[in-house]
């Protein structure tokens, strides 16, 4: 699955256009390497997202094309999120 689509389906980033802009702006990496929106993701990949001073690191646990909103968080495991990111997500 494309990275930008995964970020949207998993609801790590709620809009695909925002996910694409973050990827193409160099703020997203997969397994420590900068990733564009079209990069393929798979289970056990580590995604790191930087928005200014905020940082989020997530391990992909599942890749699905369609998921219900309430089950989206089951698609990844949070490895690291700063306090401000946590406040925004809740």
Helices and strands as residue ranges (DSSP letters): H 3-9, H 16-24, E 28-30, E 33-34, E 46-51, E 54-60, G 69-75, E 76-81, H 83-89
